[in-house]
Amino acid sequence: MPLHKGPVKSDERPMSFNPFFGEANPVSGMTEAPPKHRLADGPLPPSTAYQLVHDELMLDGNARLNLATFVTTWMEPQAGVLMAECQDKNMIDKDEYPRTAELEKRCVAMLADLWNAPDAGAAVGCSTTGSSEACMLAGLALKRRWARRNADRYPARDVRPNLVMGINVQVCWEKFCNFWEVEMRQVPLEGERYHLDPGAAAELCDENTIGVVGILGSTFDGSYEPIAELCAALDALQERTGLDIPVHVDGASGAMIAPFLDEDLVWDFRLPRVASINTSGHKYGLVSPGVGWALWRDSEALPEELVFRVNYLGGNMPTFALNFSRPGAQVVAQYYTFLRLGREGFRAVQQTTRNVARSLAERVAALGDFHLLTRGDELPVFAFTTAPEVASYDVFDVSRRMREHGWLVPAYTFPPNREDLSVLRVVCRNGFSTDLAELFVEDLSRLLPDLRRQARPQTHDKDAATGFHH
């Protein structure tokens, strides 16, 4: 969650209040809008409160035109009805809502089967608020397993566990290492390699390494990291040194793409070294936010001491989560989506999305001003930058000008050792149609003549160039 500070005095102005849709409050007699940063003395009629909030939200961007987010921005009306029916069900109250708990259990079993768990019945898993929480849980399991193996040395002041990953990981892994005091060892980018190198990752491992994180779908450019090659490098490391390092696959996006479109790609529980996998149901799981999933190969991969059992809600259900209370609506929507689409339905949806991404990437490249880093042929995501000969504008100018047409396209710099590289990224999702892609290219083409006439890039403060910060 972002941190917010209170308003300065100059911002404590009252909200605008239109008497046409307002009505006098029968309780307090209020005829003016309430203050924005403190509670009003009395209530408002529901219609007036709704209109005030509704009008302010009109200033948000259009979610369907947000090409920065991986999060689902469209679901069928029937899914919305189910979610509304379940919005008051607390997911933690499994004894009070046994059928909701059963649907969660079925989703875990479906994902275990989808990710080729050797014994789907032995796999364990849970829903979460999203992949960030799922990654935290997976990291905790890795750390606890390492600590159990090293009980004679840990916790000692000079023994600190470490976790190996590419520098392109999502920020949740930085949070995990910070919050739980784990040394973060990162493989930097190099040349045109924009994600983890398996050999370099293995070289960073030692007796204090709790695991290695592989990303199936990098946030920076949409590319898959080579999970099988990573496991092979760690197999070789074990042969040389005896170190047995587990792998966690952060499949926030790709774990709901690869099983349907890249069936021959081996990245999941078929690899014995893969101990756990997470995904975001609210990304390419096609569910509105927020729901994620964390699965472990078997109960051995998830230490029992991390699982809590409480009886003060009734029953005695095991739970492993950072959150306690949260809505069951998104879990129900995930089950609806699994039931609604099946394997062939998911394949059709994801293939359509990838086709749109590939086609749009080709059309952007054909404009002549841009160089593609990725082409949307792994995640339905592609990243591009300005061609070397373009000097009059940069990617931050493009992002700023496209926003004037309603398109939200993030521009950002890559991490070490490629801080010199600034890119734009387009995330194609279900609901981003061929027609919308056509409009995107038309608007981008319409801007290019103006951008080419600039004497130099106009955005001096790169942090302020766009509302997006990677």
C-alpha positions as CSV (number, residue, x, y, z in Angstrom):
1,M,0.0,0.0,0.0
2,P,1.3,3.5,-0.7
3,L,1.9,5.8,2.2
4,H,-0.1,9.0,2.4
5,K,0.4,12.1,4.4
6,G,-2.4,14.5,5.5
7,P,-3.4,17.5,3.4
8,V,-1.7,20.8,3.7
9,K,-3.8,23.7,4.9
10,S,-4.2,25.1,1.3
11,D,-5.8,21.9,0.2
12,E,-8.5,21.9,2.9
13,R,-11.1,23.5,0.6
14,P,-14.6,22.1,0.5
15,M,-15.8,19.8,-2.2
16,S,-18.0,21.1,-5.0
17,F,-21.7,20.5,-4.4
18,N,-24.3,20.7,-7.2
19,P,-27.7,21.5,-5.8
20,F,-29.4,19.9,-8.9
21,F,-28.5,16.4,-7.7
22,G,-28.1,17.3,-4.0
23,E,-30.9,17.2,-1.4
24,A,-31.1,18.6,2.0
25,N,-30.1,16.2,4.7
26,P,-33.2,15.5,6.9
27,V,-31.0,14.7,9.9
28,S,-28.4,17.5,9.9
29,G,-30.0,20.0,7.4
30,M,-26.7,20.0,5.5
31,T,-27.0,21.8,2.2
32,E,-23.3,22.1,1.4
33,A,-20.9,19.3,0.6
34,P,-18.9,17.9,3.4
35,P,-15.2,18.5,4.0
36,K,-12.7,16.2,2.2
37,H,-10.2,15.5,5.0
38,R,-12.3,15.2,8.1
39,L,-15.6,13.5,9.0
40,A,-18.6,15.8,8.6
41,D,-20.8,16.4,11.5
42,G,-23.7,14.5,10.1
43,P,-24.7,12.0,7.3
44,L,-25.5,12.6,3.7
45,P,-28.3,10.9,1.7
46,P,-27.0,7.9,-0.2
47,S,-27.7,9.4,-3.6
48,T,-25.7,12.5,-2.8
49,A,-22.8,10.6,-1.3
50,Y,-22.8,8.4,-4.4
51,Q,-22.8,11.3,-6.8
52,L,-19.9,13.1,-5.1
53,V,-17.7,10.0,-5.1
54,H,-18.8,9.0,-8.7
55,D,-17.9,12.5,-10.1
56,E,-14.5,12.5,-8.5
57,L,-13.7,9.1,-9.9
58,M,-14.4,10.3,-13.4
59,L,-11.0,11.9,-13.3
60,D,-9.3,8.4,-13.1
61,G,-7.8,7.0,-16.3
62,N,-9.8,4.5,-18.3
63,A,-8.8,1.0,-17.1
64,R,-9.4,-0.6,-20.5
65,L,-6.8,1.8,-22.0
66,N,-4.3,1.2,-19.2
67,L,-1.5,-0.6,-21.0
68,A,0.7,-0.3,-17.9
69,T,-1.2,-2.8,-15.7
70,F,-1.1,-6.6,-15.9
71,V,-4.3,-6.6,-13.8
72,T,-7.6,-7.8,-15.3
73,T,-9.8,-4.9,-16.4
74,W,-12.8,-6.8,-17.8
75,M,-14.9,-9.7,-16.7
76,E,-18.3,-11.0,-17.8
77,P,-21.4,-9.6,-16.1
78,Q,-22.2,-13.0,-14.6
79,A,-18.9,-13.0,-12.8
80,G,-19.7,-9.5,-11.4
81,V,-23.0,-10.8,-10.1
82,L,-21.3,-13.7,-8.3
83,M,-18.7,-11.3,-6.8
84,A,-21.5,-9.0,-5.6
85,E,-23.2,-12.0,-4.0
86,C,-20.0,-12.9,-2.2
87,Q,-18.6,-9.6,-1.2
88,D,-19.8,-10.0,2.4
89,K,-18.2,-13.4,2.8
90,N,-15.0,-13.5,4.8
91,M,-12.6,-15.9,3.2
92,I,-11.0,-16.8,6.6
93,D,-14.4,-18.0,8.0
94,K,-14.1,-21.4,6.4
95,D,-16.4,-23.1,8.9
96,E,-19.2,-20.5,8.3
97,Y,-18.7,-20.5,4.5
98,P,-17.8,-24.1,3.8
99,R,-18.8,-24.0,0.1
100,T,-16.6,-21.0,-0.5
101,A,-13.8,-22.9,1.2
102,E,-14.5,-25.9,-1.0
103,L,-14.2,-23.8,-4.2
104,E,-10.9,-22.5,-3.0
105,K,-9.7,-26.1,-2.4
106,R,-10.9,-27.0,-5.9
107,C,-8.9,-24.1,-7.5
108,V,-5.8,-25.3,-5.7
109,A,-6.3,-28.8,-7.1
110,M,-6.9,-27.5,-10.6
111,L,-3.7,-25.4,-10.4
112,A,-1.7,-28.4,-9.1
113,D,-2.9,-30.4,-12.1
114,L,-2.3,-27.6,-14.5
115,W,1.3,-27.2,-13.2
116,N,2.0,-30.9,-13.4
117,A,2.5,-31.7,-9.7
118,P,3.7,-35.3,-9.6
119,D,0.9,-36.1,-7.1
120,A,-1.8,-33.4,-7.4
121,G,-3.4,-34.8,-4.2
122,A,-0.2,-34.2,-2.3
123,A,0.4,-30.7,-3.4
124,V,-0.6,-28.0,-0.9
125,G,-1.7,-24.4,-1.6
126,C,-3.8,-21.5,-0.7
127,S,-5.3,-18.3,-2.1
128,T,-3.8,-15.0,-1.3
129,T,-4.6,-11.3,-1.9
130,G,-2.2,-11.4,-4.9
131,S,1.2,-12.6,-6.1
132,S,3.0,-10.2,-3.7
133,E,1.5,-12.1,-0.7
134,A,2.1,-15.4,-2.4
135,C,5.7,-14.6,-2.9
136,M,6.1,-13.6,0.7
137,L,4.7,-16.9,1.8
138,A,6.9,-18.9,-0.6
139,G,9.9,-17.0,0.6
140,L,9.0,-17.7,4.2
141,A,8.8,-21.4,3.5
142,L,12.2,-21.4,1.8
143,K,13.7,-19.5,4.7
144,R,12.2,-21.9,7.3
145,R,13.3,-25.0,5.5
146,W,16.8,-23.6,5.3
147,A,16.8,-22.7,9.0
148,R,15.6,-26.2,9.9
149,R,18.5,-27.7,7.9
150,N,21.0,-25.3,9.5
151,A,19.6,-25.3,13.0
152,D,23.1,-25.9,14.4
153,R,24.4,-22.6,12.9
154,Y,21.3,-20.3,12.7
155,P,20.4,-17.9,14.2
156,A,24.0,-16.9,14.7
157,R,25.1,-13.3,14.4
158,D,27.4,-14.0,11.5
159,V,25.0,-16.3,9.6
160,R,22.5,-14.5,7.4
161,P,20.4,-16.3,4.8
162,N,20.4,-15.1,1.2
163,L,18.0,-15.4,-1.7
164,V,19.3,-15.4,-5.3
165,M,17.3,-13.7,-8.2
166,G,17.6,-11.6,-11.2
167,I,17.7,-7.8,-10.8
168,N,14.6,-7.7,-12.9
169,V,12.3,-9.1,-10.2
170,Q,9.1,-7.5,-9.1
171,V,9.5,-5.2,-6.0
172,C,7.7,-7.7,-3.8
173,W,11.0,-9.7,-3.6
174,E,12.8,-6.7,-2.4
175,K,10.2,-6.3,0.2
176,F,10.5,-9.9,1.3
177,C,14.2,-9.7,1.7
178,N,13.9,-6.4,3.6
179,F,11.1,-7.4,5.9
180,W,12.5,-10.8,6.8
181,E,16.1,-9.9,6.9
182,V,17.4,-12.0,4.0
183,E,20.3,-10.9,1.9
184,M,19.2,-10.2,-1.7
185,R,21.7,-11.5,-4.2
186,Q,20.8,-10.3,-7.7
187,V,22.2,-11.1,-11.1
188,P,22.5,-7.9,-13.1
189,L,21.4,-7.4,-16.7
190,E,24.1,-7.7,-19.4
191,G,23.9,-6.5,-23.0
192,E,20.7,-7.8,-24.6
193,R,20.0,-10.3,-21.8
194,Y,17.3,-8.6,-19.8
195,H,16.7,-11.3,-17.2
196,L,18.5,-13.8,-15.0
197,D,21.5,-15.9,-16.3
198,P,21.3,-19.5,-14.9
199,G,25.1,-19.9,-14.6
200,A,25.5,-16.5,-12.9
201,A,22.7,-17.3,-10.5
202,A,24.3,-20.7,-9.5
203,E,27.7,-18.9,-8.8
204,L,26.0,-16.6,-6.3
205,C,24.7,-19.6,-4.2
206,D,26.4,-20.9,-1.1
207,E,25.5,-22.8,2.1
208,N,23.3,-19.9,3.3
209,T,21.2,-19.7,0.1
210,I,17.6,-20.4,0.9
211,G,16.6,-20.7,-2.8
212,V,16.7,-19.1,-6.2
213,V,13.7,-17.3,-7.7
214,G,13.0,-17.7,-11.4
215,I,10.5,-15.4,-13.1
216,L,8.1,-16.8,-15.7
217,G,7.4,-13.5,-17.4
218,S,9.5,-10.5,-16.5
219,T,7.7,-7.4,-15.6
220,F,10.2,-5.3,-17.4
221,D,9.8,-6.8,-20.9
222,G,7.5,-9.8,-20.7
223,S,10.2,-12.5,-21.4
224,Y,10.4,-15.9,-19.7
225,E,13.4,-16.7,-17.6
226,P,14.9,-20.1,-18.5
227,I,13.6,-22.1,-15.5
228,A,14.8,-25.6,-16.9
229,E,18.3,-24.2,-17.5
230,L,18.3,-22.7,-14.0
231,C,17.5,-26.0,-12.5
232,A,20.1,-27.7,-14.6
233,A,22.7,-25.2,-13.4
234,L,21.7,-25.9,-9.8
235,D,21.8,-29.7,-10.4
236,A,25.4,-29.2,-11.6
237,L,26.2,-27.1,-8.5
238,Q,24.9,-29.9,-6.3
239,E,27.1,-32.4,-8.0
240,R,30.1,-30.2,-7.4
241,T,29.4,-29.0,-3.9
242,G,26.6,-31.0,-2.4
243,L,24.5,-27.8,-2.0
244,D,20.8,-28.6,-2.7
245,I,19.2,-25.3,-3.6
246,P,15.4,-25.2,-4.2
247,V,13.7,-23.0,-6.9
248,H,10.6,-20.9,-6.5
249,V,8.9,-20.0,-9.8
250,D,7.3,-16.5,-9.7
251,G,4.7,-17.2,-12.3
252,A,2.6,-14.1,-11.5
253,S,1.7,-13.8,-15.2
254,G,3.3,-16.6,-17.1
255,A,2.0,-19.5,-15.0
256,M,-1.4,-18.8,-16.5
257,I,0.0,-18.4,-20.1
258,A,2.6,-21.1,-20.6
259,P,0.4,-24.1,-19.6
260,F,-2.0,-23.2,-22.5
261,L,0.2,-21.7,-25.2
262,D,3.7,-23.2,-24.5
263,E,2.9,-26.8,-23.5
264,D,6.3,-28.1,-24.5
265,L,8.1,-25.6,-22.2
266,V,9.2,-27.3,-19.0
267,W,9.2,-24.9,-16.2
268,D,6.8,-26.2,-13.5
269,F,6.6,-29.2,-11.0
270,R,8.0,-31.5,-13.8
271,L,11.3,-30.1,-12.6
272,P,12.1,-31.8,-9.3
273,R,14.0,-28.8,-8.1
274,V,10.9,-26.6,-8.3
275,A,9.6,-26.5,-4.8
276,S,6.8,-23.8,-5.2
277,I,5.0,-21.7,-7.7
278,N,2.8,-18.6,-7.4
279,T,0.5,-16.8,-9.8
280,S,-1.9,-13.9,-9.8
281,G,-5.4,-14.9,-10.4
282,H,-6.1,-11.2,-11.1
283,K,-3.6,-11.1,-14.0
284,Y,-3.8,-13.7,-16.7
285,G,-6.0,-15.8,-14.4
286,L,-8.6,-13.4,-15.8
287,V,-10.2,-12.4,-12.4
288,S,-10.7,-8.8,-11.1
289,P,-8.3,-7.9,-8.3
290,G,-7.2,-9.1,-5.9
291,V,-6.5,-12.8,-5.7
292,G,-3.3,-14.8,-6.0
293,W,-2.3,-18.4,-5.5
294,A,0.7,-20.1,-3.9
295,L,1.3,-23.8,-4.3
296,W,4.0,-26.2,-2.9
297,R,5.0,-29.5,-4.4
298,D,4.1,-31.3,-1.3
299,S,3.7,-30.9,2.5
300,E,7.5,-31.4,2.9
301,A,8.1,-28.1,0.9
302,L,5.8,-26.2,3.3
303,P,7.0,-26.5,6.9
304,E,4.1,-27.4,9.2
305,E,5.1,-24.8,11.8
306,L,4.1,-22.0,9.4
307,V,0.5,-23.2,9.3
308,F,-1.8,-21.8,12.0
309,R,-5.0,-23.3,13.3
310,V,-7.6,-21.2,15.1
311,N,-10.9,-22.3,16.5
312,Y,-12.5,-18.9,17.6
313,L,-14.3,-18.6,14.3
314,G,-15.7,-22.1,14.7
315,G,-14.1,-25.2,13.3
316,N,-10.4,-25.7,13.2
317,M,-9.2,-24.9,9.7
318,P,-5.5,-24.6,8.9
319,T,-4.4,-21.3,7.5
320,F,-1.2,-19.9,6.0
321,A,-1.5,-16.2,5.1
322,L,-0.2,-12.8,6.0
323,N,-3.8,-11.4,5.9
324,F,-6.6,-12.7,8.0
325,S,-9.9,-11.2,6.9
326,R,-10.4,-10.8,3.2
327,P,-13.3,-11.2,0.8
328,G,-14.2,-14.5,-0.8
329,A,-15.6,-12.9,-3.9
330,Q,-12.4,-13.1,-6.0
331,V,-11.9,-16.8,-5.1
332,V,-15.4,-17.5,-6.2
333,A,-14.7,-15.5,-9.4
334,Q,-11.6,-17.6,-10.0
335,Y,-13.6,-20.8,-9.7
336,Y,-16.2,-19.4,-12.1
337,T,-13.5,-18.6,-14.6
338,F,-12.0,-22.0,-14.4
339,L,-15.4,-23.6,-14.8
340,R,-16.5,-21.2,-17.5
341,L,-13.4,-21.6,-19.8
342,G,-11.8,-24.9,-19.2
343,R,-8.5,-25.6,-20.9
344,E,-9.7,-24.9,-24.4
345,G,-11.4,-21.7,-23.4
346,F,-8.2,-20.4,-21.6
347,R,-6.1,-21.4,-24.6
348,A,-8.4,-19.4,-27.0
349,V,-8.4,-16.3,-24.8
350,Q,-4.7,-16.3,-24.2
351,Q,-3.9,-17.1,-27.8
352,T,-6.0,-14.2,-28.9
353,T,-4.3,-11.9,-26.5
354,R,-0.8,-13.0,-27.7
355,N,-1.9,-12.6,-31.3
356,V,-2.9,-9.0,-30.6
357,A,0.4,-8.3,-28.8
358,R,2.5,-9.8,-31.7
359,S,0.5,-7.9,-34.3
360,L,0.7,-4.6,-32.4
361,A,4.5,-5.0,-31.9
362,E,5.0,-5.5,-35.6
363,R,3.0,-2.5,-36.4
364,V,4.9,-0.3,-33.9
365,A,8.2,-1.6,-35.4
366,A,7.0,-0.8,-38.9
367,L,6.6,2.9,-38.0
368,G,10.4,3.1,-38.2
369,D,11.1,5.2,-35.1
370,F,11.2,2.3,-32.6
371,H,13.3,-0.7,-31.8
372,L,11.6,-3.8,-30.2
373,L,13.2,-5.5,-27.2
374,T,10.5,-8.1,-27.1
375,R,7.7,-9.0,-29.5
376,G,4.9,-10.4,-27.3
377,D,5.6,-14.0,-28.1
378,E,6.0,-15.1,-24.5
379,L,3.9,-13.0,-22.2
380,P,1.4,-10.9,-24.4
381,V,3.7,-8.0,-23.5
382,F,6.3,-6.1,-25.5
383,A,8.8,-3.5,-24.7
384,F,10.3,-1.0,-27.2
385,T,12.6,2.0,-27.3
386,T,13.4,4.8,-29.7
387,A,15.6,3.8,-32.6
388,P,19.3,5.0,-32.3
389,E,18.8,7.6,-35.0
390,V,15.9,9.3,-33.2
391,A,17.3,12.3,-31.3
392,S,14.3,14.8,-31.2
393,Y,12.3,12.9,-28.6
394,D,12.5,10.0,-26.2
395,V,10.2,7.4,-24.7
396,F,9.1,9.8,-21.9
397,D,7.8,12.2,-24.5
398,V,5.9,9.4,-26.2
399,S,4.3,8.3,-22.9
400,R,3.3,11.9,-22.0
401,R,1.8,12.6,-25.4
402,M,-0.1,9.3,-25.6
403,R,-1.6,10.0,-22.3
404,E,-3.2,13.1,-23.9
405,H,-5.2,10.6,-26.0
406,G,-6.2,8.5,-23.0
407,W,-3.5,5.8,-23.4
408,L,-1.6,5.0,-20.3
409,V,1.8,3.6,-21.4
410,P,4.6,3.4,-18.9
411,A,8.1,4.7,-19.7
412,Y,10.9,3.7,-17.4
413,T,14.6,2.9,-17.2
414,F,16.0,-0.6,-16.9
415,P,17.9,-1.8,-13.7
416,P,21.7,-2.3,-13.5
417,N,23.7,-2.8,-15.6
418,R,21.4,-1.3,-18.3
419,E,20.3,1.9,-16.7
420,D,21.1,3.5,-20.0
421,L,18.1,1.8,-21.6
422,S,14.7,3.6,-21.3
423,V,11.7,1.8,-22.7
424,L,7.9,1.8,-23.2
425,R,6.0,-1.3,-22.4
426,V,2.6,-2.4,-23.7
427,V,0.6,-5.1,-21.7
428,C,-2.1,-6.7,-23.8
429,R,-4.9,-8.3,-21.8
430,N,-8.3,-9.9,-22.4
431,G,-10.5,-7.1,-23.6
432,F,-7.7,-5.2,-25.4
433,S,-9.1,-6.0,-28.9
434,T,-7.7,-5.8,-32.4
435,D,-9.8,-2.7,-32.8
436,L,-8.3,-1.0,-29.8
437,A,-4.8,-1.9,-31.0
438,E,-5.7,-0.3,-34.3
439,L,-6.7,2.9,-32.5
440,F,-3.4,2.8,-30.5
441,V,-1.3,2.7,-33.7
442,E,-3.3,5.5,-35.3
443,D,-2.8,7.7,-32.3
444,L,0.9,6.9,-32.0
445,S,1.3,7.6,-35.8
446,R,-0.5,10.9,-35.5
447,L,1.9,12.1,-32.8
448,L,5.1,11.2,-34.6
449,P,5.3,14.2,-36.9
450,D,5.1,16.6,-34.0
451,L,7.6,14.6,-32.0
452,R,10.0,14.5,-34.9
453,R,9.9,18.3,-35.2
454,Q,11.1,18.8,-31.7
455,A,14.6,20.2,-31.3
456,R,15.3,17.8,-28.4
457,P,13.5,15.6,-25.9
458,Q,11.1,17.8,-23.9
459,T,11.0,15.9,-20.6
460,H,13.8,17.1,-18.4
461,D,12.6,15.4,-15.2
462,K,12.3,11.7,-16.0
463,D,10.6,10.9,-12.7
464,A,7.9,13.5,-13.5
465,A,7.6,12.4,-17.2
466,T,4.8,10.0,-16.6
467,G,2.5,9.0,-13.8
468,F,4.0,5.5,-13.8
469,H,7.0,4.4,-11.7
470,H,8.1,0.9,-12.3
